[in-house]
Structure formats: structure tokens, C-alpha cells
Amino acid sequence: MKILLFGKNGQVGWELQRSLAPLGELVALDRAGADGLCGDLADPDGIAATVRAVAPQVIVNAAAYTAVDKAESEPERAHTINAEAPGAMACEAERLGAWLVHYSTDYVFAGQGETPWREDDVCAPLNAYGASKWAGESAVEACSRRLVLRTSWVYAARGTNFLRTMLRLAGERETLRVIADQYGAPTGAELIADATAHALRRALECPEQAGLYHLAAGGETNWHAYARHVVAGAMARGQSLRATPERIEPIATSDYPTPARRAANSRLDCRKFETAFNLSLPDWRLGVDRVLDELITRA
């Protein structure tokens, strides 16, 4: 089996190179592409040509436009990358009879209330990024054999993410101010990649499991509590930081205005995924602690 992976150097894509490798021959591309193949999702025609050239049995799209605030000023580019290019993949996948794995986000929801969002809840994005990802979900419906996985608050030991930013800032400043009224579940790229490989293996055997699923770590927290957990964990592992957990102050979303509106409720109900693929998604703290081990204890 041949697997075509887009976005190999992103947080999730990097882990997918490991988790997908046992399933078959992996052709992994970053934005620059390789050997005449296009990996740049800003070029949907090039993406379609690449799928035709590789003729894979599985396409995994881990590439995306993720600059949430910047998308407010360039919504067309966000739409091209997050909707038109995945749509091109979906059309080619359907022609080949291939599977398509595509990632989406909690940002497709309006984010009100406290109840975790289900797959069939109404989407109403608050910002251009969320709108582009919602459009991408619609676009990939052109492929009947698809797994669309919505996730949230992604982090990893590499790349730019909240966990690494908090460690950096806590080393530079004596106090931090972090939003405490937005709730969700930090979800590690390693967990996403491993769960994806497991789900894909099952779906290949049972095509009726195609569809839309929520995939996030268990439990919930807010950005402030998450930051305190990261800093406390880093210090417990011997890292010297200027801002201790007690010096991380909670603030409201209104105290930190951004170009793009953020949801207060990013909780995702993942019971459908757990039931369909016979998995139990671990508490968010377990993944965060593993990354702290990787960044600090094993450094």
C-alpha cells in the first residue's frame, strides 16, 4: 500500500511519518515538495497533479494554514490552503478509490456554552480560519472514503505551540498573564498520529467507518491552568524559570484582544471516535508530561 502524506514537517505530520510507516510505503512531502511533486497547498492544481502522479491508496493531509490571526487579513489564502487544496485531494482520491484522512478543528464551532461539541452540532465559525476549515470539511466530502478528524489545542516537542511558548516566556519574565475563560483539551501530536494510524487501519478493513470524528485528549482545562501545569512540571524536572506557577495571573479574553475572535468552549465530545475504533483517549496531562520529559529530562 502506498500512502501520500502532505505536511510532513508540521507538528502532526512529523509524528505521522513514524506512525504511518508500518502501514505501507510512505511518500512524505513538505511545502517544497520533492522529485517534481508539489507539496504546497497554495497550489491546488499542483496538489491534484501530485496525487495523480503518486496514485496512492491513502492520502493523509496534515498540512494547513494555521495562522489564526493572520487569516483575518488574508482569508482568500486561508481558503485556498484549507479548502480548495483538500477539495482537490478529495476529487483525485475519489477517482482513484483511495482513502483521504483530513484534519479539522474545534474552531468550526461558535464556542458558546460548556457542553462538549458533538460531530453533528451546528457549525458557526467565529473567524476566517475557522470558516476556511469548515469549508475544507465540505470540500473533502467529494471523497466517499474519508476520515475527517477534528482536534484541538495541538502541541508537540517541536514547532510553535502554546506549551513551548509558555516555557520560553516563563524563562524570560517574572510574571505571565494568561487567559482563564477559554476551555478545551491540549492534544499532543503524538496522540493524534498514533490514533490516526489505528483508525486508518480499522477503516481500511471496515469502509463503513468512514466519516467525521472528534479526536482530542481526555479531560479539560483552560489556558491559565494549562500554563501553570506546564511551568510546574518543567520546574519539577529541574528547569530554572523566572515565572513560577504562582506568578502566572489569570485574565479574561477581553483583557487580551486579538484580530480573530476565539471560542470560550473548545471542548470536543470524542465518544464516537472511542467507540468506533475501540480506543480510550488519555487525559491531557499525560501527553503534556511526556513532552516535558522529552524537552527537559531527556535533553
C-alpha positions, 0 to 999 in steps of 0.5 A, a space after each residue: 500500500 502506498 500512502 501520500 502524506 502532505 505536511 510532513 514537517 508540521 507538528 502532526 505530520 512529523 509524528 505521522 511519518 513514524 506512525 504511518 510507516 508500518 502501514 505501507 510505503 510512505 511518500 512524505 512531502 513538505 511545502 517544497 515538495 520533492 522529485 517534481 511533486 508539489 507539496 504546497 497547498 497554495 497550489 491546488 492544481 499542483 496538489 491534484 497533479 501530485 496525487 495523480 502522479 503518486 496514485 496512492 491508496 491513502 492520502 493523509 493531509 496534515 498540512 494547513 494554514 494555521 495562522 489564526 490571526 493572520 487569516 483575518 487579513 488574508 482569508 482568500 489564502 486561508 481558503 485556498 490552503 484549507 479548502 480548495 487544496 483538500 477539495 482537490 485531494 478529495 476529487 483525485 482520491 475519489 477517482 482513484 478509490 483511495 482513502 483521504 484522512 483530513 484534519 479539522 478543528 474545534 474552531 468550526 464551532 461558535 464556542 458558546 456554552 460548556 457542553 462538549 461539541 458533538 460531530 453533528 452540532 451546528 457549525 458557526 465559525 467565529 473567524 476566517 480560519 475557522 470558516 476556511 476549515 469548515 469549508 475544507 470539511 465540505 470540500 473533502 466530502 467529494 471523497 466517499 472514503 474519508 476520515 475527517 478528524 477534528 482536534 484541538 489545542 495541538 502541541 508537540 516537542 517541536 514547532 510553535 505551540 502554546 506549551 513551548 511558548 509558555 516555557 520560553 516566556 516563563 524563562 524570560 519574565 517574572 510574571 505571565 498573564 494568561 487567559 482563564 475563560 477559554 476551555 478545551 483539551 491540549 492534544 499532543 501530536 503524538 496522540 493524534 498520529 498514533 490514533 490516526 494510524 489505528 483508525 486508518 487501519 480499522 477503516 481500511 478493513 471496515 469502509 463503513 467507518 468512514 466519516 467525521 470524528 472528534 479526536 482530542 485528549 481526555 479531560 479539560 482545562 483552560 489556558 491559565 491552568 494549562 500554563 501553570 501545569 506546564 511551568 510546574 512540571 518543567 520546574 519539577 524536572 529541574 528547569 530554572 524559570 523566572 515565572 513560577 506557577 504562582 506568578 502566572 495571573 489569570 485574565 479574561 479574553 477581553 483583557 487580551 484582544 486579538 484580530 480573530 475572535 476565539 471560542 470560550 468552549 473548545 471542548 470536543 465530545 470524542 465518544 464516537 471516535 472511542 467507540 468506533 475504533 475501540 480506543 480510550 483517549 488519555 487525559 491531557 496531562 499525560 501527553 503534556 508530561 511526556 513532552 516535558 520529559 522529552 524537552 527537559 529530562 531527556 535533553 
